[in-house]
Amino acid sequence: MRKLALILPVAAMLSACAPPAPGSGLPDRCGPEYDMLPGRNVGEFTFPPGLPHRVIQPGAMVTQDYSPARLNVYVDDKGFIERVSCG
């Protein structure tokens, strides 16, 4: 019981130093703000719930419809973002 009493305050202090959650601060619309994503892993991000998006893997078939609000995230076979576009 004594060990638990020591662990909880330490865990609370460490969690206060944690970086912001991935994806926080990302806009809920497609735009140039997403140009900073290439080179990073798609698993690092949680896209805003209101943002229509699709992650496109190599060789994947995608529809050709154009939706200017949608974010297209092109990844390599390891999940690293190669490019992003709206449409």
N, C-alpha and C positions, 0 to 999 in steps of 0.2 A: 504494500500500500504506500509506503514511504517513497519508493522509486517512482510510482505513478505521480505522486504529488510534485516531484522534481521535474519530471518529463513534460508535463502539461504547460508550465510557464515557459520553458525553453522552446517548445513547439510553437507557442503563440508568438514569441518574439521573432522566431525565424520566419513565420508566415507573414509577418508585417514587412519583412525585407524582400519578399518575393516580387518579381517583376510583374507588371500588369498582365492580365490574361491575354493570350494570343488573340488577335482579331479585334481587340478593343480599340476604339478610335477609328475603325474603318467606316467610311461613309456607306449609307444604304442606297446609293445610286452608283451606276457605272461612270467612271471618269478617270482623268489623269492621275488621281490620287493612288490608283492601283499600279502605276508604273514602277513602283518600288518593289513589287513582288518577285520579278524574275531573279532566279538564283537561289531562292529560298524554297524550303520544302512545303508542299501544300498542307501537310499535317500540322504545321505550326499555326494555322489560322482557323478561326471560326468566322465564317462570313455572316454578316448581319442577316437576321431572319427575313427582312423585307427585300433583300437584294436577290433578284433572279440571277442565278449563275449556273454554270456547268463546268465540270472538270473534264477535260478532253485528253484521253490517254493516246499514246502512239497507235496508229492504225484504227482508231475508233471511228465508227460511222456517226456523223452528226447531220441533223437536218440543215437545210440551206435557208430556212426562214430567217428573216432579219428582225431582231428585236433590239432597238437601240438601248433599252434599259438593262439588258442582260450582259453579265460579265462572263466572257469565255476565258477559261484558265487552261492553257496548254501545258501539259507536264511531260517529262520524260518517263522512261520505264521505272525509275526509282522514286518518282513522285516530286522531283524538283521542277519548279515552274520555269518554263522556257520563255513564254511570252503571255501577255494578256491582251484582250481586245474587247471592245463593246460590240454587241450585235447579235 
